[in-house]
Amino acid sequence: MEKLTFKTNIKCGGCVATVTPYLNKVAGENNWQVDTQDPNKLLTVEGATAQQVKEALQEAGYKAEPL
């Protein structure tokens, strides 16, 4: 499966902790990462569709826009 990249509003370690169970559910552990140092807060995901990722983040209270 291809890697997908999203611009998010996940800003810190606490945010990452909040979204972890949601992203693990749709993509699996170790199949995603968030670069909170990047100004766009880039989320890279492998093993899930863009729709699954957007829905999981929305459920967790965050937003994601595909790049």
N, C-alpha and C positions, 0 to 999 in steps of 0.2 A: 504494500500500500504506500502511496506517496505521502511525503511530508507536507503538512499544511501550516501556513503561518498566518497569525492574526495579530492585529493591533488591539490591545486590551486596556482596561482600567485597573488591572492588578498591579498595585503599587509597591507592596512590601511583603516581608516574610509572613506577616499575619494574614494578608490576603491570600498568599500561596497556600497557607495551612487551611484556609476556609475552602478553597476550590479543590484541594487535593482529593477528597473522597468522590467528588462529582466527576473530575477528569479521570481518575483511576477507574471509575465505573464504566465510562464509555471508551476509553483508549487503553486502559491497562497501566499498571505501574511501570515506571521507567520509559514510557512511550510519549512523554510530554515534558516540556520545560518552559519556564518563563524567565525572560531576561529583564529583571526589574531595573537594571542599570541603563538599558536603552530608553531613550526618550519616548518611544512608542510602546514600551512595555510589551515586547514581542513574545507571543506564545507560539511554540512550535509543537505540533502534534502529529503522531504517526499512529495509524491503526483505528482511525475514526473518520467519519465524514464531517464536512464543515457544518452541516445542520446539527449533527449530534453534539459537536463542541459548543456551538452557539446556544443550544437548548440547555446543556449542562451548566454553562456559565450563567445563563439567565436564571436558572433554578437556584444557583448559589448567590445571585444578586450582583453579577458582573456582566460586562458587555464585551463582545468580540466582533471585530470587523475583519473579514478575510483580506489579505494583501495580494 
